[in-house]
Amino acid sequence: MSVTDHRRLGVAAGAVLLTFAVAGCSGLGRTSVGTIVYESGNKREVQESNPRVTGCHRLVPGGAVDLTNRTLVDMKMYRTPDCSGKYSQYIATTLNDVIAPGATPWRSYRFVH
């Protein structure tokens, strides 16, 4: 094989590997990398590790009154169990939110991606 043939083979192999890498990173099964820590309505601490980035996620019954986003992805909190309604709260990565006393707790969340 000539030097040119080796280079073409190397470029082709690199293109195949890059295609697989991009396909793996864009998969729908990816996770948020990190934890979400929240206090439930009955003062119990709950921790969720590496939740999926896609879909709506329900919180424990009773919801969350204090939540810290320790993931690498921003999130939106909802007062309904199905991530619907006009009242939501945006919580960027590494930030937290505490609801006001007497307010309805957060019941679900969705990642912003």
mmCIF file of the C-alpha atoms, coordinates in Angstrom:
data_MODEL
# 
_entry.id   MODEL 
# 
loop_
_atom_site.group_PDB 
_atom_site.id 
_atom_site.type_symbol 
_atom_site.label_atom_id 
_atom_site.label_alt_id 
_atom_site.label_comp_id 
_atom_site.label_asym_id 
_atom_site.label_entity_id 
_atom_site.label_seq_id 
_atom_site.pdbx_PDB_ins_code 
_atom_site.Cartn_x 
_atom_site.Cartn_y 
_atom_site.Cartn_z 
_atom_site.occupancy 
_atom_site.B_iso_or_equiv 
_atom_site.pdbx_formal_charge 
_atom_site.auth_seq_id 
_atom_site.auth_comp_id 
_atom_site.auth_asym_id 
_atom_site.auth_atom_id 
_atom_site.pdbx_PDB_model_num 
ATOM 1   C CA . MET A 1 1   ? 0.000   0.000  0.000  1.00 0.00 ? 1   MET A CA 1 
ATOM 2   C CA . SER A 1 2   ? 1.138   3.487  -0.733 1.00 0.00 ? 2   SER A CA 1 
ATOM 3   C CA . VAL A 1 3   ? 1.200   6.384  1.723  1.00 0.00 ? 3   VAL A CA 1 
ATOM 4   C CA . THR A 1 4   ? -1.879  7.841  0.011  1.00 0.00 ? 4   THR A CA 1 
ATOM 5   C CA . ASP A 1 5   ? -3.800  4.578  0.504  1.00 0.00 ? 5   ASP A CA 1 
ATOM 6   C CA . HIS A 1 6   ? -2.906  4.564  4.212  1.00 0.00 ? 6   HIS A CA 1 
ATOM 7   C CA . ARG A 1 7   ? -4.136  8.146  4.586  1.00 0.00 ? 7   ARG A CA 1 
ATOM 8   C CA . ARG A 1 8   ? -7.409  7.383  2.826  1.00 0.00 ? 8   ARG A CA 1 
ATOM 9   C CA . LEU A 1 9   ? -7.926  4.351  5.034  1.00 0.00 ? 9   LEU A CA 1 
ATOM 10  C CA . GLY A 1 10  ? -7.170  6.466  8.123  1.00 0.00 ? 10  GLY A CA 1 
ATOM 11  C CA . VAL A 1 11  ? -9.591  9.187  7.057  1.00 0.00 ? 11  VAL A CA 1 
ATOM 12  C CA . ALA A 1 12  ? -12.318 6.620  6.360  1.00 0.00 ? 12  ALA A CA 1 
ATOM 13  C CA . ALA A 1 13  ? -11.795 4.930  9.740  1.00 0.00 ? 13  ALA A CA 1 
ATOM 14  C CA . GLY A 1 14  ? -11.845 8.313  11.484 1.00 0.00 ? 14  GLY A CA 1 
ATOM 15  C CA . ALA A 1 15  ? -15.097 9.248  9.756  1.00 0.00 ? 15  ALA A CA 1 
ATOM 16  C CA . VAL A 1 16  ? -16.726 6.008  10.881 1.00 0.00 ? 16  VAL A CA 1 
ATOM 17  C CA . LEU A 1 17  ? -15.601 6.516  14.493 1.00 0.00 ? 17  LEU A CA 1 
ATOM 18  C CA . LEU A 1 18  ? -16.799 10.123 14.480 1.00 0.00 ? 18  LEU A CA 1 
ATOM 19  C CA . THR A 1 19  ? -20.203 9.024  13.176 1.00 0.00 ? 19  THR A CA 1 
ATOM 20  C CA . PHE A 1 20  ? -20.557 6.496  15.995 1.00 0.00 ? 20  PHE A CA 1 
ATOM 21  C CA . ALA A 1 21  ? -19.459 9.059  18.593 1.00 0.00 ? 21  ALA A CA 1 
ATOM 22  C CA . VAL A 1 22  ? -21.973 11.651 17.414 1.00 0.00 ? 22  VAL A CA 1 
ATOM 23  C CA . ALA A 1 23  ? -24.768 9.070  17.278 1.00 0.00 ? 23  ALA A CA 1 
ATOM 24  C CA . GLY A 1 24  ? -23.971 7.975  20.836 1.00 0.00 ? 24  GLY A CA 1 
ATOM 25  C CA . CYS A 1 25  ? -24.006 11.526 22.196 1.00 0.00 ? 25  CYS A CA 1 
ATOM 26  C CA . SER A 1 26  ? -27.299 12.417 20.593 1.00 0.00 ? 26  SER A CA 1 
ATOM 27  C CA . GLY A 1 27  ? -29.181 9.365  21.842 1.00 0.00 ? 27  GLY A CA 1 
ATOM 28  C CA . LEU A 1 28  ? -32.527 9.821  23.555 1.00 0.00 ? 28  LEU A CA 1 
ATOM 29  C CA . GLY A 1 29  ? -31.387 7.726  26.511 1.00 0.00 ? 29  GLY A CA 1 
ATOM 30  C CA . ARG A 1 30  ? -28.808 10.231 27.740 1.00 0.00 ? 30  ARG A CA 1 
ATOM 31  C CA . THR A 1 31  ? -28.803 11.376 31.344 1.00 0.00 ? 31  THR A CA 1 
ATOM 32  C CA . SER A 1 32  ? -28.361 14.722 33.050 1.00 0.00 ? 32  SER A CA 1 
ATOM 33  C CA . VAL A 1 33  ? -25.077 13.757 34.809 1.00 0.00 ? 33  VAL A CA 1 
ATOM 34  C CA . GLY A 1 34  ? -25.384 14.756 38.445 1.00 0.00 ? 34  GLY A CA 1 
ATOM 35  C CA . THR A 1 35  ? -27.967 14.746 41.195 1.00 0.00 ? 35  THR A CA 1 
ATOM 36  C CA . ILE A 1 36  ? -31.168 16.506 42.091 1.00 0.00 ? 36  ILE A CA 1 
ATOM 37  C CA . VAL A 1 37  ? -31.662 16.883 45.818 1.00 0.00 ? 37  VAL A CA 1 
ATOM 38  C CA . TYR A 1 38  ? -34.953 18.036 47.261 1.00 0.00 ? 38  TYR A CA 1 
ATOM 39  C CA . GLU A 1 39  ? -36.913 18.173 50.488 1.00 0.00 ? 39  GLU A CA 1 
ATOM 40  C CA . SER A 1 40  ? -40.358 16.666 50.290 1.00 0.00 ? 40  SER A CA 1 
ATOM 41  C CA . GLY A 1 41  ? -43.440 18.193 51.873 1.00 0.00 ? 41  GLY A CA 1 
ATOM 42  C CA . ASN A 1 42  ? -43.001 15.923 54.907 1.00 0.00 ? 42  ASN A CA 1 
ATOM 43  C CA . LYS A 1 43  ? -39.380 17.114 55.456 1.00 0.00 ? 43  LYS A CA 1 
ATOM 44  C CA . ARG A 1 44  ? -37.720 14.027 53.945 1.00 0.00 ? 44  ARG A CA 1 
ATOM 45  C CA . GLU A 1 45  ? -34.598 14.511 51.804 1.00 0.00 ? 45  GLU A CA 1 
ATOM 46  C CA . VAL A 1 46  ? -34.740 12.809 48.403 1.00 0.00 ? 46  VAL A CA 1 
ATOM 47  C CA . GLN A 1 47  ? -31.849 12.440 45.972 1.00 0.00 ? 47  GLN A CA 1 
ATOM 48  C CA . GLU A 1 48  ? -32.133 11.408 42.313 1.00 0.00 ? 48  GLU A CA 1 
ATOM 49  C CA . SER A 1 49  ? -28.932 10.554 40.470 1.00 0.00 ? 49  SER A CA 1 
ATOM 50  C CA . ASN A 1 50  ? -28.463 10.975 36.722 1.00 0.00 ? 50  ASN A CA 1 
ATOM 51  C CA . PRO A 1 51  ? -32.121 11.267 35.655 1.00 0.00 ? 51  PRO A CA 1 
ATOM 52  C CA . ARG A 1 52  ? -32.853 11.014 31.929 1.00 0.00 ? 52  ARG A CA 1 
ATOM 53  C CA . VAL A 1 53  ? -32.803 14.295 30.050 1.00 0.00 ? 53  VAL A CA 1 
ATOM 54  C CA . THR A 1 54  ? -36.016 13.570 28.137 1.00 0.00 ? 54  THR A CA 1 
ATOM 55  C CA . GLY A 1 55  ? -39.577 13.451 29.420 1.00 0.00 ? 55  GLY A CA 1 
ATOM 56  C CA . CYS A 1 56  ? -41.471 14.641 32.445 1.00 0.00 ? 56  CYS A CA 1 
ATOM 57  C CA . HIS A 1 57  ? -40.295 13.407 35.854 1.00 0.00 ? 57  HIS A CA 1 
ATOM 58  C CA . ARG A 1 58  ? -42.646 13.144 38.834 1.00 0.00 ? 58  ARG A CA 1 
ATOM 59  C CA . LEU A 1 59  ? -41.475 13.979 42.322 1.00 0.00 ? 59  LEU A CA 1 
ATOM 60  C CA . VAL A 1 60  ? -42.468 11.969 45.406 1.00 0.00 ? 60  VAL A CA 1 
ATOM 61  C CA . PRO A 1 61  ? -46.082 12.277 46.571 1.00 0.00 ? 61  PRO A CA 1 
ATOM 62  C CA . GLY A 1 62  ? -46.419 15.571 48.393 1.00 0.00 ? 62  GLY A CA 1 
ATOM 63  C CA . GLY A 1 63  ? -43.952 17.260 46.047 1.00 0.00 ? 63  GLY A CA 1 
ATOM 64  C CA . ALA A 1 64  ? -40.837 19.288 46.783 1.00 0.00 ? 64  ALA A CA 1 
ATOM 65  C CA . VAL A 1 65  ? -40.561 22.444 48.869 1.00 0.00 ? 65  VAL A CA 1 
ATOM 66  C CA . ASP A 1 66  ? -36.791 22.955 48.454 1.00 0.00 ? 66  ASP A CA 1 
ATOM 67  C CA . LEU A 1 67  ? -34.843 21.717 45.429 1.00 0.00 ? 67  LEU A CA 1 
ATOM 68  C CA . THR A 1 68  ? -31.185 21.949 44.364 1.00 0.00 ? 68  THR A CA 1 
ATOM 69  C CA . ASN A 1 69  ? -30.157 21.196 40.783 1.00 0.00 ? 69  ASN A CA 1 
ATOM 70  C CA . ARG A 1 70  ? -26.688 19.618 40.924 1.00 0.00 ? 70  ARG A CA 1 
ATOM 71  C CA . THR A 1 71  ? -26.803 18.351 37.345 1.00 0.00 ? 71  THR A CA 1 
ATOM 72  C CA . LEU A 1 72  ? -25.152 19.725 34.216 1.00 0.00 ? 72  LEU A CA 1 
ATOM 73  C CA . VAL A 1 73  ? -28.541 20.578 32.658 1.00 0.00 ? 73  VAL A CA 1 
ATOM 74  C CA . ASP A 1 74  ? -31.010 23.383 33.474 1.00 0.00 ? 74  ASP A CA 1 
ATOM 75  C CA . MET A 1 75  ? -34.519 22.361 34.503 1.00 0.00 ? 75  MET A CA 1 
ATOM 76  C CA . LYS A 1 76  ? -38.084 23.628 34.821 1.00 0.00 ? 76  LYS A CA 1 
ATOM 77  C CA . MET A 1 77  ? -40.235 22.817 37.843 1.00 0.00 ? 77  MET A CA 1 
ATOM 78  C CA . TYR A 1 78  ? -44.030 22.477 37.677 1.00 0.00 ? 78  TYR A CA 1 
ATOM 79  C CA . ARG A 1 79  ? -46.778 22.467 40.306 1.00 0.00 ? 79  ARG A CA 1 
ATOM 80  C CA . THR A 1 80  ? -48.649 19.717 38.428 1.00 0.00 ? 80  THR A CA 1 
ATOM 81  C CA . PRO A 1 81  ? -47.625 16.027 38.237 1.00 0.00 ? 81  PRO A CA 1 
ATOM 82  C CA . ASP A 1 82  ? -47.540 16.068 34.398 1.00 0.00 ? 82  ASP A CA 1 
ATOM 83  C CA . CYS A 1 83  ? -45.261 19.073 33.647 1.00 0.00 ? 83  CYS A CA 1 
ATOM 84  C CA . SER A 1 84  ? -48.190 21.206 32.522 1.00 0.00 ? 84  SER A CA 1 
ATOM 85  C CA . GLY A 1 85  ? -49.712 24.492 33.593 1.00 0.00 ? 85  GLY A CA 1 
ATOM 86  C CA . LYS A 1 86  ? -48.682 28.100 33.291 1.00 0.00 ? 86  LYS A CA 1 
ATOM 87  C CA . TYR A 1 87  ? -46.807 28.295 36.589 1.00 0.00 ? 87  TYR A CA 1 
ATOM 88  C CA . SER A 1 88  ? -43.282 26.951 36.327 1.00 0.00 ? 88  SER A CA 1 
ATOM 89  C CA . GLN A 1 89  ? -39.883 27.811 37.757 1.00 0.00 ? 89  GLN A CA 1 
ATOM 90  C CA . TYR A 1 90  ? -36.595 27.723 35.831 1.00 0.00 ? 90  TYR A CA 1 
ATOM 91  C CA . ILE A 1 91  ? -33.679 26.370 37.871 1.00 0.00 ? 91  ILE A CA 1 
ATOM 92  C CA . ALA A 1 92  ? -30.292 26.607 36.215 1.00 0.00 ? 92  ALA A CA 1 
ATOM 93  C CA . THR A 1 93  ? -27.549 24.104 36.898 1.00 0.00 ? 93  THR A CA 1 
ATOM 94  C CA . THR A 1 94  ? -26.014 24.354 40.419 1.00 0.00 ? 94  THR A CA 1 
ATOM 95  C CA . LEU A 1 95  ? -28.850 26.596 41.683 1.00 0.00 ? 95  LEU A CA 1 
ATOM 96  C CA . ASN A 1 96  ? -31.756 25.929 44.026 1.00 0.00 ? 96  ASN A CA 1 
ATOM 97  C CA . ASP A 1 97  ? -35.312 27.063 44.720 1.00 0.00 ? 97  ASP A CA 1 
ATOM 98  C CA . VAL A 1 98  ? -37.350 27.188 47.918 1.00 0.00 ? 98  VAL A CA 1 
ATOM 99  C CA . ILE A 1 99  ? -41.103 27.714 47.684 1.00 0.00 ? 99  ILE A CA 1 
ATOM 100 C CA . ALA A 1 100 ? -42.837 30.305 49.838 1.00 0.00 ? 100 ALA A CA 1 
ATOM 101 C CA . PRO A 1 101 ? -44.611 29.035 52.971 1.00 0.00 ? 101 PRO A CA 1 
ATOM 102 C CA . GLY A 1 102 ? -48.148 27.992 52.089 1.00 0.00 ? 102 GLY A CA 1 
ATOM 103 C CA . ALA A 1 103 ? -47.460 27.803 48.333 1.00 0.00 ? 103 ALA A CA 1 
ATOM 104 C CA . THR A 1 104 ? -48.195 24.676 46.309 1.00 0.00 ? 104 THR A CA 1 
ATOM 105 C CA . PRO A 1 105 ? -45.097 22.431 46.172 1.00 0.00 ? 105 PRO A CA 1 
ATOM 106 C CA . TRP A 1 106 ? -43.350 21.417 42.952 1.00 0.00 ? 106 TRP A CA 1 
ATOM 107 C CA . ARG A 1 107 ? -44.710 18.067 41.719 1.00 0.00 ? 107 ARG A CA 1 
ATOM 108 C CA . SER A 1 108 ? -42.759 17.432 38.492 1.00 0.00 ? 108 SER A CA 1 
ATOM 109 C CA . TYR A 1 109 ? -39.830 18.649 36.423 1.00 0.00 ? 109 TYR A CA 1 
ATOM 110 C CA . ARG A 1 110 ? -38.482 18.625 32.882 1.00 0.00 ? 110 ARG A CA 1 
ATOM 111 C CA . PHE A 1 111 ? -34.950 19.320 31.646 1.00 0.00 ? 111 PHE A CA 1 
ATOM 112 C CA . VAL A 1 112 ? -34.305 22.226 29.291 1.00 0.00 ? 112 VAL A CA 1 
ATOM 113 C CA . HIS A 1 113 ? -32.106 20.985 26.456 1.00 0.00 ? 113 HIS A CA 1 
# 
